Every structure is written in structure tokens, then in C-alpha cells.
Amino acid sequence: MDQYPITLFHDGNCPICRLDVANLRSRDAAGRLAFIDIAAPAFNPDQYGMTQAAFAEQIRAQLPDGTWITGMEVFRRAYRAVGLGWVIAATEWGPLRAPADTLYRLFARHRPAISKRFGFLFEGLEAIHVKRRANACRSGRCGISNEH
């Protein structure tokens, strides 16, 4: 059974989330990830059998077989999918796994307040990322074809 694509459900209104999604998208040359913005007007949580609140409470992803994963497991799999498994590998190690999972749940619970308080920092980083991508495209290194 295929392990990809992994469909990540993210909050497009969250500057922290947008930055992470932009990073993953820019590294996903193999198309192993798909992204659905739960803040988009067209998003309907009912079609997934969940509430909007359930999607907002923590990151969720759906595997190709329909299995749902949440929290740090989403990041572990997404980062591995784009070749960055080493960045998050320590969170899979026995003694660190539970504390990492707990820290993510704590972050997720307070994400709206963190975004409100520190969102400007992440928006600044996001602007830098967008500028780098635009420069890469202008120089022909972005992987987007100009052919019609």
C-alpha cells in the first residue's frame, strides 16, 4: 500500500502554520504531501466526519488508506516525506517521544495566543521565504515551468 500522499490539514490563518506549510511545500518535489486549509471558506469538516473545532485543536493528517494521524506524528511523517526526517528524528526516540508529544499538545492548546502574541515574527519569516521563492523563480530555479 502506498504511504503517500499524506494529506495535511492546516490552519491558513495561523502564521506559524503557514510558515511550516510553506517550508514543506517548497521541499516536496516528489509530491508526497497534499495540503488542505481548514480556514478556507470552502473547507467543510463534515465531509471528513469531524467538527471544525476538532480540526483546529491540533494538526491532523490523513494517510492514503484513510487512517488519521494527529500531533507530532503528522510532523514526523511529513518531514520524512520531504527528506527532513533527521530534523525531527530525536522526537521518535523512546525517552524523548512522550515529552515531545506532550510539548506539541501544549503548544497546540495555546497556538492561538502564541500566534497573536508572536505572529509578527512568523509573518516576517514568511515574507523572507516568499521573497526567496520569488527570486528563485526569476532565476529559473523554482521548478515551475514557464511553458504553457
Backbone torsions as a table, in degrees:
resi	resn	phi	psi	omega
1	MET	NA	140.3	178.8
2	ASP	-66.9	140.7	175.5
3	GLN	-98.1	-1.8	179.9
4	TYR	-133.0	154.5	1.7
5	PRO	-80.1	153.5	171.2
6	ILE	-97.5	126.8	-179.6
7	THR	-98.0	113.4	-180.0
8	LEU	-94.7	132.5	177.0
9	PHE	-103.3	114.0	-173.5
10	HIS	-126.3	162.2	179.8
11	ASP	-96.9	103.2	-179.1
12	GLY	-67.8	-10.4	175.9
13	ASN	-87.9	-5.4	-176.8
14	CYS	-99.0	116.8	-178.4
15	PRO	-62.5	-32.7	177.8
16	ILE	-65.9	-45.7	-179.4
17	CYS	-64.5	-43.8	-179.8
18	ARG	-59.9	-40.4	-179.4
19	LEU	-65.2	-44.4	179.6
20	ASP	-65.2	-42.3	178.6
21	VAL	-63.2	-42.7	178.5
22	ALA	-60.6	-41.5	178.0
23	ASN	-62.1	-48.2	-179.9
24	LEU	-63.4	-44.3	180.0
25	ARG	-59.3	-43.4	-176.3
26	SER	-67.6	-20.6	-178.7
27	ARG	-102.2	-3.8	-173.9
28	ASP	-90.2	59.5	-178.5
29	ALA	-63.4	-28.9	-177.4
30	ALA	-85.0	-3.6	179.3
31	GLY	66.9	36.5	-178.8
32	ARG	-83.9	-12.3	-178.3
33	LEU	-120.6	146.1	171.1
34	ALA	-124.8	150.7	-174.9
35	PHE	-127.8	134.3	174.9
36	ILE	-126.3	124.3	-179.0
37	ASP	-86.4	113.5	-178.3
38	ILE	-73.8	-9.7	178.0
39	ALA	-94.9	-5.8	-180.0
40	ALA	-67.8	141.0	-179.2
41	PRO	-56.2	-32.2	-177.8
42	ALA	-81.2	-9.2	-178.1
43	PHE	-68.4	130.7	179.5
44	ASN	-124.9	102.2	-177.8
45	PRO	-63.4	-24.2	-179.7
46	ASP	-59.4	-32.8	-178.3
47	GLN	-68.1	-12.2	177.2
48	TYR	-108.6	2.7	178.5
49	GLY	72.9	25.4	-179.8
50	MET	-133.3	168.1	176.1
51	THR	-93.8	162.5	174.9
52	GLN	-60.1	-39.4	180.0
53	ALA	-61.4	-39.0	179.3
54	ALA	-64.2	-40.8	178.0
55	PHE	-67.4	-35.6	-176.7
56	ALA	-77.2	-21.8	-173.4
57	GLU	-70.5	-29.9	175.6
58	GLN	-164.1	160.8	-179.9
59	ILE	-65.1	142.9	179.1
60	ARG	-132.3	153.2	173.6
61	ALA	-143.9	153.1	177.3
62	GLN	-117.5	131.2	178.6
63	LEU	-84.4	163.6	-177.8
64	PRO	-56.8	-28.1	179.7
65	ASP	-84.1	2.9	178.7
66	GLY	94.8	-7.1	178.9
67	THR	-66.9	138.3	176.7
68	TRP	-98.6	139.2	171.4
69	ILE	-126.3	156.1	-177.5
70	THR	-137.1	166.9	171.1
71	GLY	60.6	-141.8	-175.4
72	MET	-59.2	-30.2	179.3
73	GLU	-60.8	-33.6	176.1
74	VAL	-61.9	-47.7	-179.4
75	PHE	-65.6	-40.6	178.9
76	ARG	-57.4	-49.3	-177.3
77	ARG	-70.9	-40.4	-179.7
78	ALA	-65.0	-44.5	-179.9
79	TYR	-66.0	-39.0	175.2
80	ARG	-62.0	-39.6	-177.3
81	ALA	-60.7	-31.0	-178.3
82	VAL	-104.0	14.1	176.6
83	GLY	83.5	15.0	179.7
84	LEU	-111.9	25.8	-179.3
85	GLY	-56.8	-32.6	-179.4
86	TRP	-62.7	-28.7	-178.6
87	VAL	-64.3	-34.3	-172.2
88	ILE	-114.7	3.5	-174.8
89	ALA	-56.3	-37.7	-178.0
90	ALA	-60.6	-26.8	-179.0
91	THR	-73.6	-8.0	177.1
92	GLU	-95.2	-13.4	-176.6
93	TRP	-71.9	133.6	-175.1
94	GLY	-34.1	-64.0	-176.0
95	PRO	-65.8	-21.6	-178.2
96	LEU	-99.3	-15.7	-174.9
97	ARG	-60.1	-53.5	-177.6
98	ALA	-63.2	-45.5	177.5
99	PRO	-62.7	-38.3	178.5
100	ALA	-64.0	-43.3	178.5
101	ASP	-62.3	-41.7	179.5
102	THR	-65.4	-42.9	179.0
103	LEU	-62.8	-39.7	177.4
104	TYR	-63.4	-45.2	179.8
105	ARG	-59.8	-39.0	177.1
106	LEU	-63.9	-46.4	176.7
107	PHE	-59.0	-47.3	-177.2
108	ALA	-59.8	-39.6	180.0
109	ARG	-63.3	-35.5	-175.9
110	HIS	-105.0	8.7	-177.2
111	ARG	-54.6	-43.8	179.4
112	PRO	-59.5	-42.3	179.8
113	ALA	-69.6	-39.2	178.4
114	ILE	-63.8	-44.0	178.9
115	SER	-62.3	-40.3	-179.5
116	LYS	-66.0	-42.6	-175.8
117	ARG	-75.9	-41.5	-173.0
118	PHE	-117.3	8.9	-177.5
119	GLY	-54.9	-35.2	-178.9
120	PHE	-59.5	-33.6	178.1
121	LEU	-65.5	-45.3	-178.5
122	PHE	-70.8	-33.6	176.5
123	GLU	-66.2	-36.0	175.7
124	GLY	-64.7	-43.4	177.0
125	LEU	-64.8	-38.3	178.4
126	GLU	-62.7	-41.3	179.0
127	ALA	-62.8	-39.8	177.3
128	ILE	-62.9	-44.5	179.8
129	HIS	-60.6	-45.4	179.9
130	VAL	-62.0	-42.4	-180.0
131	LYS	-63.6	-41.9	178.6
132	ARG	-63.0	-42.9	179.0
133	ARG	-63.1	-42.1	179.6
134	ALA	-63.4	-41.9	178.3
135	ASN	-64.4	-39.6	178.1
136	ALA	-63.4	-40.5	179.1
137	CYS	-66.0	-41.5	179.1
138	ARG	-62.1	-32.0	-179.3
139	SER	-92.3	3.8	176.9
140	GLY	81.5	17.1	-177.8
141	ARG	-106.5	10.9	-174.0
142	CYS	-91.8	-11.6	179.5
143	GLY	84.4	4.0	177.4
144	ILE	-96.5	123.9	-178.7
145	SER	-74.9	140.8	175.4
146	ASN	-90.9	-4.4	-179.3
147	GLU	-75.9	146.6	178.8
148	HIS	-105.7	NA	NA
